[in-house]
Amino acid sequence: MLVVGLLGCEPPNDGPRERADPALAAEPLTDSVAAANSPSDSVVSAKSPRDSVAAAKSSRDSVAAPAVSAPNRPQPAPAQQASPACELVEPPAGLVDLRVEIRSAIVVAGYHRADNFTGAPLPGYEAAGAWLEAEAAEALALAASRLEADGLRLIIYDAYRPRRASQAMVDWCRANAREDLLTDGWVAARSVHGRGRAIDLGLALTDGTVLDMGSRWDQFDPTSFLRGVEGPLLERRLELRAALVRAGFTPYSREWWHFSFEADTPAPVRDRPYACREPG
């Protein structure tokens, strides 16, 4: 199976994939855990969840998880704060800049870079950024503060996603004979990300050392299921999940990194790009 990935794609109509999984046991454990690759060259492997903070003091001796090579896919870069090459435009009304709202978060902006499943930056991500609807951002800030108390920081792989980027994902699948990603529900033109009410996350220590979560944040195989790993790796996923659920987010059991936020008011699907502010 080709190991490629996507950050929190919704199946058509945004429906089934956004429902909570109260049983949290729909997916079987898999034997492919050992093959799961880490999202960073600076990764703390799983010993026990609470060993993570202590491991930051000796991260040079940390054991990184083995990488899985995927044809035509760049290997992941370290999860470092995206450094904008320009001043980012203001988000549209109703969305806020997570770099301002949650300063402890590491904004990777995965689709601004080439290390995504298409092998190139996506349209709409001309600048590095992460926007989210204001109410969802407030809830995310609450989750981040609680995780910080445990010595952890959020990694933001994707947040609001312009409509043109979702369409580019669909176009790529059709042009590269990967229609299975469409029929299996991994990729769709409509996404809750487009409403600014979905977020793709990982965990790091306070010094920025990325925690091994058992798979990439956008990996298309059973290791991406919440319970696709076991032991300390599963406990890390459950810790992330618990913090987000407590703050009001809904998890998705097939992607450990994806969380959506439900609100009473409707939100439009937007196409405002992450772009550089015009000089002057």
Secondary structure, DSSP 4 states (H G I P E B T S, - for coil): ------SSPPPGGG-GGGS--SS---SPP-GGGGGPPPS-SSEEPPS-TTHHHHHGGGGGGPPPPPP---TT-PPPPP------SSPBPPPPTTEEEHHHH-TTSEE--GGGSS-STTSSPPTTBSS---EEEHHHHHHHHHHHHHHHTTTEEEEEEE-S--HHHHHHHHHHHHHTT-THHHHTTS--S--GGGGT-EEEEEEEETTSPEEP-SS-TT--SGGGSTTSS-THHHHHHHHHHHHHHHTTEEEETTEEEEEEE--SS--------B-BPPP-
